[in-house]
Amino acid sequence: MVCWKGGIVQLIIEFAAIIVTLSNVVLLLDFSDLAERDYKKRNENQRLTVTSIHSLADPALYQKSLSQARAHALLQFEFEMGWKAAQKLIRHWKIVRGDNVMIIRGKDKGETGLIKRVIRSQNRVIVEGKNLVKKHIKQGQGHEGGIFTVEAPLHASNVQIVDPVTGKPCKVGTRYLEDGSKVRVSRGLGASGSIIPRPEILKIRTTPRPTVAGPKDTPMDLVLEKTYDPKTGMGMPGL
């Protein structure tokens, strides 16, 4: 009787071991299938991105419209940085350099300042005199080393434009005036709906135009030379 019970227990143990082995095999097959599908998906996304870039890399593209040129630049950015990171970029910026903004998150929450720089490739902005950090800089040729206080970038979602009437942070919308010009207006709860003026600093070029003609510039006398006159036939091809 004892031998018979011992045989049954041994049979149950072997059967349980077989079930565990089969379950492990099924899990391995599932993991391999998921890995293969993920690999194919990544290759397909990369192939589609490369194909789109090659299809847009046509010289006639730049003669169509500015929107297509922006799409071409976005595809190039997706190819270099990755399509997931490119999808998170802000397409239509409503904050520009020189805007008066309020920080709504972080250690400087509630403080206002002017936008010093907009980093569109990172969705970040630099607010003048805010979010200060210590930076260690090594000594090099033309500059001294040491510990300096610099302004660190803030994410664009951490700042909001200040309403010019109420002085409170608000969202930004767009509106067209009677003359057809496009302006920014404040919107949201408690906003005045007034026009947000364009900063005067944007009229100043960051890189000034050269005042002296360079070796590759066309001389002014050639620019002003008249080479076509339909009345006299000057400059017209001989038909």
C-alpha positions as a Markdown table, in Angstrom:
| # | Residue | x | y | z |
|---|---|---|---|---|
| 1 | Met | 0.0 | 0.0 | 0.0 |
| 2 | Val | 2.8 | 2.4 | 0.9 |
| 3 | Cys | 4.7 | 1.6 | -2.4 |
| 4 | Trp | 1.5 | 2.3 | -4.3 |
| 5 | Lys | 1.0 | 5.7 | -2.7 |
| 6 | Gly | 4.7 | 6.6 | -3.2 |
| 7 | Gly | 4.3 | 5.8 | -7.0 |
| 8 | Ile | 1.3 | 8.2 | -7.2 |
| 9 | Val | 3.2 | 11.0 | -5.5 |
| 10 | Gln | 6.2 | 10.5 | -7.8 |
| 11 | Leu | 3.9 | 10.6 | -10.8 |
| 12 | Ile | 2.2 | 13.8 | -9.6 |
| 13 | Ile | 5.7 | 15.4 | -9.1 |
| 14 | Glu | 6.8 | 14.5 | -12.6 |
| 15 | Phe | 3.6 | 15.7 | -14.1 |
| 16 | Ala | 3.9 | 19.1 | -12.4 |
| 17 | Ala | 7.5 | 19.4 | -13.6 |
| 18 | Ile | 6.3 | 18.8 | -17.2 |
| 19 | Ile | 3.7 | 21.5 | -16.8 |
| 20 | Val | 6.2 | 24.0 | -15.5 |
| 21 | Thr | 8.6 | 23.2 | -18.4 |
| 22 | Leu | 5.8 | 23.7 | -21.0 |
| 23 | Ser | 4.8 | 27.0 | -19.4 |
| 24 | Asn | 8.4 | 28.2 | -19.5 |
| 25 | Val | 8.6 | 27.3 | -23.2 |
| 26 | Val | 5.4 | 29.1 | -24.0 |
| 27 | Leu | 6.7 | 32.2 | -22.2 |
| 28 | Leu | 9.9 | 32.1 | -24.1 |
| 29 | Leu | 8.0 | 31.9 | -27.4 |
| 30 | Asp | 5.8 | 34.8 | -26.4 |
| 31 | Phe | 8.8 | 37.0 | -25.5 |
| 32 | Ser | 10.6 | 36.1 | -28.7 |
| 33 | Asp | 7.5 | 36.9 | -30.7 |
| 34 | Leu | 7.2 | 40.3 | -29.0 |
| 35 | Ala | 10.8 | 41.1 | -29.5 |
| 36 | Glu | 10.5 | 40.2 | -33.2 |
| 37 | Arg | 7.4 | 42.4 | -33.7 |
| 38 | Asp | 9.1 | 45.3 | -31.9 |
| 39 | Tyr | 12.2 | 44.9 | -34.1 |
| 40 | Lys | 10.0 | 44.9 | -37.3 |
| 41 | Lys | 8.1 | 47.9 | -36.1 |
| 42 | Arg | 11.3 | 49.9 | -35.5 |
| 43 | Asn | 12.7 | 49.0 | -38.8 |
| 44 | Glu | 9.4 | 49.9 | -40.5 |
| 45 | Asn | 9.3 | 53.3 | -38.8 |
| 46 | Gln | 12.9 | 54.0 | -39.8 |
| 47 | Arg | 12.2 | 52.8 | -43.3 |
| 48 | Leu | 9.2 | 55.0 | -43.6 |
| 49 | Thr | 11.1 | 58.0 | -42.3 |
| 50 | Val | 14.0 | 57.5 | -44.6 |
| 51 | Thr | 11.6 | 57.0 | -47.6 |
| 52 | Ser | 9.7 | 60.2 | -46.7 |
| 53 | Ile | 13.0 | 62.1 | -46.5 |
| 54 | His | 14.2 | 60.9 | -49.9 |
| 55 | Ser | 10.8 | 61.7 | -51.5 |
| 56 | Leu | 10.9 | 65.2 | -50.1 |
| 57 | Ala | 14.6 | 65.8 | -50.9 |
| 58 | Asp | 13.7 | 67.2 | -54.3 |
| 59 | Pro | 15.1 | 70.6 | -55.6 |
| 60 | Ala | 11.5 | 71.6 | -56.6 |
| 61 | Leu | 10.4 | 71.3 | -53.0 |
| 62 | Tyr | 11.8 | 74.7 | -52.0 |
| 63 | Gln | 9.9 | 76.4 | -54.8 |
| 64 | Lys | 6.5 | 75.3 | -53.6 |
| 65 | Ser | 5.7 | 76.8 | -50.2 |
| 66 | Leu | 7.2 | 77.5 | -46.8 |
| 67 | Ser | 5.0 | 74.9 | -45.1 |
| 68 | Gln | 6.5 | 72.1 | -47.2 |
| 69 | Ala | 10.0 | 73.3 | -46.4 |
| 70 | Arg | 9.2 | 73.2 | -42.7 |
| 71 | Ala | 7.8 | 69.6 | -43.2 |
| 72 | His | 11.1 | 68.7 | -44.9 |
| 73 | Ala | 13.1 | 70.1 | -42.0 |
| 74 | Leu | 10.9 | 68.3 | -39.5 |
| 75 | Leu | 11.4 | 65.0 | -41.3 |
| 76 | Gln | 15.2 | 65.5 | -41.2 |
| 77 | Phe | 15.0 | 66.2 | -37.5 |
| 78 | Glu | 13.0 | 63.0 | -37.0 |
| 79 | Phe | 15.6 | 61.1 | -38.9 |
| 80 | Glu | 18.4 | 62.5 | -36.8 |
| 81 | Met | 16.8 | 62.6 | -33.3 |
| 82 | Gly | 14.1 | 60.0 | -33.5 |
| 83 | Trp | 10.4 | 60.1 | -34.4 |
| 84 | Lys | 9.2 | 59.8 | -30.8 |
| 85 | Ala | 11.3 | 62.9 | -29.7 |
| 86 | Ala | 10.2 | 64.9 | -32.7 |
| 87 | Gln | 6.5 | 64.3 | -32.0 |
| 88 | Lys | 6.9 | 66.0 | -28.7 |
| 89 | Leu | 8.2 | 69.3 | -30.2 |
| 90 | Ile | 6.0 | 72.3 | -30.2 |
| 91 | Arg | 5.0 | 73.0 | -33.8 |
| 92 | His | 3.4 | 76.5 | -33.3 |
| 93 | Trp | 5.2 | 78.7 | -30.8 |
| 94 | Lys | 3.2 | 81.5 | -29.2 |
| 95 | Ile | 6.1 | 82.7 | -27.0 |
| 96 | Val | 8.8 | 84.7 | -28.6 |
| 97 | Arg | 12.0 | 86.4 | -27.5 |
| 98 | Gly | 11.3 | 89.6 | -25.5 |
| 99 | Asp | 7.9 | 88.5 | -24.1 |
| 100 | Asn | 7.1 | 89.2 | -20.4 |
| 101 | Val | 6.3 | 85.9 | -18.8 |
| 102 | Met | 5.5 | 84.5 | -15.4 |
| 103 | Ile | 7.0 | 81.3 | -14.1 |
| 104 | Ile | 4.2 | 79.0 | -12.9 |
| 105 | Arg | 6.3 | 76.0 | -11.7 |
| 106 | Gly | 9.6 | 75.5 | -10.0 |
| 107 | Lys | 11.7 | 77.3 | -7.4 |
| 108 | Asp | 11.0 | 80.8 | -9.0 |
| 109 | Lys | 7.2 | 80.2 | -9.1 |
| 110 | Gly | 5.3 | 83.5 | -9.3 |
| 111 | Glu | 8.2 | 85.6 | -10.5 |
| 112 | Thr | 8.1 | 87.4 | -13.9 |
| 113 | Gly | 10.9 | 88.1 | -16.4 |
| 114 | Leu | 11.6 | 88.6 | -20.0 |
| 115 | Ile | 12.3 | 85.8 | -22.5 |
| 116 | Lys | 16.0 | 86.0 | -23.3 |
| 117 | Arg | 16.2 | 83.0 | -25.7 |
| 118 | Val | 13.9 | 80.4 | -27.2 |
| 119 | Ile | 15.4 | 77.0 | -27.7 |
| 120 | Arg | 12.9 | 75.4 | -30.1 |
| 121 | Ser | 14.8 | 72.1 | -30.6 |
| 122 | Gln | 14.3 | 71.4 | -26.8 |
| 123 | Asn | 10.9 | 73.0 | -26.1 |
| 124 | Arg | 12.7 | 75.3 | -23.6 |
| 125 | Val | 13.1 | 79.0 | -22.9 |
| 126 | Ile | 15.6 | 81.1 | -21.0 |
| 127 | Val | 14.1 | 83.8 | -18.7 |
| 128 | Glu | 16.4 | 86.7 | -17.9 |
| 129 | Gly | 17.6 | 86.5 | -14.3 |
| 130 | Lys | 15.6 | 83.4 | -13.4 |
| 131 | Asn | 16.3 | 79.8 | -12.7 |
| 132 | Leu | 19.9 | 80.6 | -11.8 |
| 133 | Val | 22.4 | 77.7 | -11.3 |
| 134 | Lys | 26.1 | 77.4 | -10.5 |
| 135 | Lys | 28.3 | 76.3 | -13.4 |
| 136 | His | 31.9 | 75.2 | -13.2 |
| 137 | Ile | 33.9 | 76.4 | -16.2 |
| 138 | Lys | 37.5 | 75.5 | -16.9 |
| 139 | Gln | 40.0 | 78.1 | -17.8 |
| 140 | Gly | 40.8 | 78.3 | -21.4 |
| 141 | Gln | 42.2 | 80.5 | -24.1 |
| 142 | Gly | 40.6 | 83.9 | -23.9 |
| 143 | His | 38.5 | 83.3 | -20.7 |
| 144 | Glu | 39.1 | 82.7 | -17.1 |
| 145 | Gly | 37.8 | 79.7 | -15.2 |
| 146 | Gly | 35.8 | 79.5 | -12.0 |
| 147 | Ile | 32.2 | 79.1 | -10.7 |
| 148 | Phe | 29.7 | 81.3 | -12.5 |
| 149 | Thr | 26.0 | 81.8 | -12.0 |
| 150 | Val | 24.1 | 81.3 | -15.2 |
| 151 | Glu | 20.4 | 81.1 | -16.3 |
| 152 | Ala | 19.3 | 77.5 | -16.9 |
| 153 | Pro | 16.6 | 76.8 | -19.5 |
| 154 | Leu | 13.0 | 76.2 | -18.4 |
| 155 | His | 10.5 | 74.0 | -20.2 |
| 156 | Ala | 8.0 | 76.1 | -22.2 |
| 157 | Ser | 5.1 | 74.6 | -20.2 |
| 158 | Asn | 6.5 | 76.2 | -17.0 |
| 159 | Val | 6.0 | 79.8 | -18.2 |
| 160 | Gln | 2.9 | 81.8 | -19.3 |
| 161 | Ile | 2.7 | 85.2 | -20.9 |
| 162 | Val | 1.5 | 88.0 | -18.6 |
| 163 | Asp | -1.7 | 89.7 | -19.6 |
| 164 | Pro | -0.8 | 93.3 | -20.4 |
| 165 | Val | -4.0 | 94.5 | -18.8 |
| 166 | Thr | -4.6 | 92.3 | -15.7 |
| 167 | Gly | -0.9 | 91.4 | -15.0 |
| 168 | Lys | -1.8 | 87.8 | -14.5 |
| 169 | Pro | -0.6 | 84.8 | -16.5 |
| 170 | Cys | -2.8 | 83.8 | -19.4 |
| 171 | Lys | -3.0 | 81.6 | -22.4 |
| 172 | Val | -2.3 | 83.0 | -25.9 |
| 173 | Gly | -4.7 | 82.9 | -28.9 |
| 174 | Thr | -4.6 | 84.5 | -32.3 |
| 175 | Arg | -7.0 | 86.9 | -34.0 |
| 176 | Tyr | -7.1 | 88.7 | -37.4 |
| 177 | Leu | -7.8 | 92.4 | -37.4 |
| 178 | Glu | -9.9 | 94.3 | -40.0 |
| 179 | Asp | -6.8 | 95.0 | -42.1 |
| 180 | Gly | -5.9 | 91.3 | -42.2 |
| 181 | Ser | -3.0 | 91.4 | -39.9 |
| 182 | Lys | -2.6 | 88.6 | -37.4 |
| 183 | Val | -2.1 | 89.4 | -33.7 |
| 184 | Arg | -1.8 | 87.6 | -30.5 |
| 185 | Val | -4.5 | 88.0 | -27.8 |
| 186 | Ser | -4.8 | 86.9 | -24.2 |
| 187 | Arg | -7.4 | 84.2 | -23.5 |
| 188 | Gly | -8.5 | 81.9 | -20.7 |
| 189 | Leu | -10.2 | 82.3 | -17.4 |
| 190 | Gly | -10.0 | 85.9 | -16.2 |
| 191 | Ala | -8.1 | 87.1 | -19.3 |
| 192 | Ser | -8.9 | 90.5 | -20.7 |
| 193 | Gly | -8.8 | 89.5 | -24.3 |
| 194 | Ser | -6.4 | 92.4 | -25.2 |
| 195 | Ile | -3.8 | 92.3 | -27.9 |
| 196 | Ile | -0.4 | 91.1 | -26.8 |
| 197 | Pro | 2.1 | 93.4 | -28.6 |
| 198 | Arg | 5.0 | 92.0 | -30.5 |
| 199 | Pro | 8.3 | 92.8 | -28.6 |
| 200 | Glu | 10.4 | 95.6 | -30.0 |
| 201 | Ile | 13.6 | 93.5 | -29.6 |
| 202 | Leu | 12.5 | 91.3 | -32.5 |
| 203 | Lys | 13.0 | 94.3 | -34.9 |
| 204 | Ile | 16.7 | 94.2 | -34.0 |
| 205 | Arg | 18.6 | 91.5 | -35.8 |
| 206 | Thr | 20.7 | 89.2 | -33.7 |
| 207 | Thr | 23.3 | 89.2 | -36.5 |
| 208 | Pro | 23.6 | 92.6 | -38.1 |
| 209 | Arg | 23.6 | 92.9 | -41.8 |
| 210 | Pro | 27.1 | 93.6 | -43.3 |
| 211 | Thr | 27.6 | 97.1 | -44.5 |
| 212 | Val | 30.7 | 96.4 | -46.6 |
| 213 | Ala | 30.4 | 94.3 | -49.8 |
| 214 | Gly | 32.2 | 91.0 | -49.5 |
| 215 | Pro | 34.0 | 89.0 | -52.2 |
| 216 | Lys | 30.9 | 87.0 | -53.1 |
| 217 | Asp | 28.5 | 90.0 | -53.2 |
| 218 | Thr | 27.3 | 91.4 | -56.5 |
| 219 | Pro | 28.5 | 95.0 | -57.2 |
| 220 | Met | 25.8 | 97.6 | -56.9 |
| 221 | Asp | 26.4 | 98.9 | -60.5 |
| 222 | Leu | 25.6 | 95.5 | -61.9 |
| 223 | Val | 22.5 | 95.2 | -59.7 |
| 224 | Leu | 21.2 | 98.5 | -61.0 |
| 225 | Glu | 22.1 | 97.9 | -64.6 |
| 226 | Lys | 19.1 | 97.7 | -66.9 |
| 227 | Thr | 19.3 | 94.6 | -69.1 |
| 228 | Tyr | 15.7 | 94.3 | -70.2 |
| 229 | Asp | 13.3 | 96.7 | -72.1 |
| 230 | Pro | 10.3 | 95.2 | -73.9 |
| 231 | Lys | 9.8 | 98.4 | -75.9 |
| 232 | Thr | 13.2 | 98.3 | -77.6 |
| 233 | Gly | 13.6 | 94.6 | -77.5 |
| 234 | Met | 16.7 | 94.7 | -75.3 |
| 235 | Gly | 17.3 | 91.5 | -73.4 |
| 236 | Met | 14.6 | 89.5 | -75.3 |
| 237 | Pro | 15.6 | 86.2 | -76.9 |
| 238 | Gly | 15.8 | 86.1 | -80.7 |
| 239 | Leu | 12.7 | 84.3 | -81.9 |
